[in-house]
Amino acid sequence: SSKKRHRDENDPSSRSKKRHRQEPQAPSSASTSQQNSSHADARSLYHLQTLSLYLPVPPIASAYPAEGLCAEFLSPLLLTYYPPLDGIVLSYTNARLSEHPDPAAGNRTAGSGPVLAKAVDSFAVAFVWLTADFVLCRPQKNDTIRAFVHFQSQAQISLVFLNLISVTIRSAHLPRSWKWVRDEGMGGGAEDYEQGKKERRKKEADGSQGYFVKEDGEKVEGFIDARIIDFEIVTTKTEKRGGLLKIEATLVSDEEA
């Protein structure tokens, strides 16, 4: 699994910096904006961070530039991993336009005067700074997450975190006291027998033919707490600006694994 953070070539903030090398103060201010993030606990999974991006205003959104930029650049980042923010974007608020970057995290209100966009050389669109406050999820190694049991097989248990992120726990990272119980299907009359056959076919198709039980005989299901041991960022052709996070977790300590 790879944990390297790769800057997306299609990242609008990256494009803007390349086009405006004659203005060295702009990238510096944007960098300051990212460093002045606000979070109470350094070990928390959730963070609030302010980011300014230098973006082109789509011609079709000239009448409503703030709304157009949010729809074009910010909304597609929701529920994806965005490298400049180093986290999964859960939401964003207080999007505002300005002629300069807004590094002050405490400046939550838009200016009262008009904002002028800048046309550069022969570009057909004008550029303006867009600043927003992002709520992020930043899972790290050894963090504990609470996820829902989605699938079980003898080889692994699959969980879902935040109703989106795939979490895998391999059999070597399950408690040794847990036992695998093979699902023999339903018994009884002919109707139950046919229903049991359908259930078995479905489970055989997806690889699941049973479930784990704890030491006291309780079936493993619902929400469980797991510790992250590794994760990777998966980028796809459809996710041009962000990526998807996949997590590998454990239910035992390093000594027991």
KASULUR-V401545 format. One record per residue. N is the residue number from 1. SS is DSSP state (H for helix, E for strand, - for the rest). NEAR is the number of other ideal C-beta (glycine too) atoms within 10 Angstrom. Layout:
BEGIN
N&SS&NEAR / N&SS&NEAR
END
This chain:
BEGIN
1&-&11 / 2&-&10 / 3&-&10 / 4&-&7 / 5&-&11 / 6&-&10 / 7&-&10 / 8&-&17 / 9&-&8 / 10&-&9 / 11&-&18 / 12&H&19 / 13&H&22 / 14&H&15 / 15&H&15 / 16&H&19 / 17&H&17 / 18&H&8 / 19&H&15 / 20&-&16 / 21&-&9 / 22&-&7 / 23&-&14 / 24&H&9 / 25&H&10 / 26&H&18 / 27&H&17 / 28&H&12 / 29&H&16 / 30&H&22 / 31&H&14 / 32&H&15 / 33&H&21 / 34&H&16 / 35&H&9 / 36&-&13 / 37&-&18 / 38&E&11 / 39&-&13 / 40&-&8 / 41&-&8 / 42&-&7 / 43&-&9 / 44&-&11 / 45&-&19 / 46&E&14 / 47&E&20 / 48&E&14 / 49&E&24 / 50&E&23 / 51&E&24 / 52&E&23 / 53&E&22 / 54&E&23 / 55&E&23 / 56&E&20 / 57&-&20 / 58&-&14 / 59&H&10 / 60&H&9 / 61&H&15 / 62&-&12 / 63&-&7 / 64&-&12 / 65&H&18 / 66&H&17 / 67&H&11 / 68&H&17 / 69&H&23 / 70&H&17 / 71&H&13 / 72&H&17 / 73&H&20 / 74&H&21 / 75&H&11 / 76&H&16 / 77&H&19 / 78&-&14 / 79&-&18 / 80&-&19 / 81&E&26 / 82&E&22 / 83&H&19 / 84&H&20 / 85&H&19 / 86&-&14 / 87&E&21 / 88&E&27 / 89&E&24 / 90&E&15 / 91&E&11 / 92&E&20 / 93&E&10 / 94&E&13 / 95&E&16 / 96&E&18 / 97&E&20 / 98&E&16 / 99&-&13 / 100&-&13 / 101&-&23 / 102&-&23 / 103&-&19 / 104&-&12 / 105&-&17 / 106&-&7 / 107&-&14 / 108&-&13 / 109&-&7 / 110&-&15 / 111&-&12 / 112&-&5 / 113&-&7 / 114&-&7 / 115&-&15 / 116&-&11 / 117&-&16 / 118&E&13 / 119&E&11 / 120&-&14 / 121&-&5 / 122&-&5 / 123&-&11 / 124&-&7 / 125&-&14 / 126&E&15 / 127&E&17 / 128&E&20 / 129&E&23 / 130&E&26 / 131&E&24 / 132&E&23 / 133&E&18 / 134&E&23 / 135&E&15 / 136&E&22 / 137&E&20 / 138&-&16 / 139&-&21 / 140&-&11 / 141&-&11 / 142&-&11 / 143&-&16 / 144&E&12 / 145&E&19 / 146&E&12 / 147&E&22 / 148&E&15 / 149&E&19 / 150&E&11 / 151&E&14 / 152&E&23 / 153&-&17 / 154&-&13 / 155&-&10 / 156&E&17 / 157&E&26 / 158&E&16 / 159&E&22 / 160&E&14 / 161&E&21 / 162&-&17 / 163&-&8 / 164&-&13 / 165&E&20 / 166&E&17 / 167&E&25 / 168&E&17 / 169&E&24 / 170&E&14 / 171&H&13 / 172&H&12 / 173&H&20 / 174&-&19 / 175&-&14 / 176&-&9 / 177&-&9 / 178&-&15 / 179&E&13 / 180&E&14 / 181&E&15 / 182&E&9 / 183&-&14 / 184&-&10 / 185&-&16 / 186&-&16 / 187&-&8 / 188&-&9 / 189&-&9 / 190&H&7 / 191&H&9 / 192&H&12 / 193&H&12 / 194&H&11 / 195&H&14 / 196&H&16 / 197&H&12 / 198&H&11 / 199&H&13 / 200&H&15 / 201&H&10 / 202&H&10 / 203&H&16 / 204&H&10 / 205&H&8 / 206&H&9 / 207&-&12 / 208&-&15 / 209&-&17 / 210&E&15 / 211&E&17 / 212&E&20 / 213&E&16 / 214&-&12 / 215&-&10 / 216&-&6 / 217&-&8 / 218&-&9 / 219&E&12 / 220&-&17 / 221&-&12 / 222&-&7 / 223&E&9 / 224&E&17 / 225&E&10 / 226&E&22 / 227&E&17 / 228&E&19 / 229&E&17 / 230&E&14 / 231&E&20 / 232&E&15 / 233&E&19 / 234&E&13 / 235&-&16 / 236&-&10 / 237&-&5 / 238&-&6 / 239&-&16 / 240&-&14 / 241&-&19 / 242&-&22 / 243&E&20 / 244&E&18 / 245&E&22 / 246&E&15 / 247&E&23 / 248&E&18 / 249&E&25 / 250&E&20 / 251&-&17 / 252&-&14 / 253&-&8 / 254&-&10 / 255&-&5 / 256&-&12 / 257&-&12
END
